[in-house]
Amino acid sequence: MTAKAKWGVDIQREIPDLMRKYKLSREDIASRLGVSMMTIYRWEHGKTIPQSRLTMRELEKLKRELEKK
C-alpha cells in the first residue's frame, strides 16, 4: 500500500518538495516529525510509509508553518 492510498498524501513527492522548496535536510524534517533520518529516506524512496496518522498530521502542520514564512 502506498502512502497516497493510505493517507491521501504522496509522501514520496512531499518530502523532496519540502526539501527543495524550503532548503531543508532530511535531518531537519526528521527532527520536526520525531523520526529518524533513515525513516525520512525510506519514505522518500517508497521503501516504507508512515504508519501513524499523528505523523501525517505533524507533516501537514510543518507544511503549513513553512508556507506562512
N, C-alpha and C positions, 0 to 999 in steps of 0.2 A: 504494500500500500504506500502511496506517495503522501507527502505532507499536504499537498494540494487536495488530494482526495479525503484525507482525514480531517484537516483543519481549515481547508479553503484558502490556504496560503501556499504559494510556490516558494518554499524556503530556499531551494537551490538558486533561485533568481534573486530573492530578497537579500540574502546575506552579501553576495558580491555587489549588488546595487548600493547597499548601505556603505560598504567598504569604499567603493569608488566615489560615490556622491559626497560623503562626509569625511573622507580620508581617515577611516577607522581601520584598525588592525583587527585580526581575529581575537587577539588578547583583549582589546577594548570591548568588543561585543560580548565576549565570553564573561568578562568581569561584570558587565552590566546585567547579564542574564543569569549569573550564578552557575555557569557551567564551565567546563574546561575548553581550552583552545582546540583540543583534539575533537571534542564534540562539535564545535563550530565547523571544523574541517569536514567531519563526517556528514553533517547536514548539508554543507555546501556542495559536496560531491555525491550526494544521494546515497551514501552508504547506510545511513540511519535517518530517522525522522524524530522530531520532538515527541516525547511520549506524554507530556503533561500539558494540559490546557493552560495552566498557570504560566508555563514558559512561553507559550504563544501570546498570552496577554502581555507579558513583560516585553516581548519583541514589538508588539503593537504600541505599547507605551513608549518604548525607546524611539520608534519611528516618529511618533507624534512630537516628542520632546525635541528631536533633531529638526523636524520641519518648522518648529516655532522659531528656531535660531536664525 
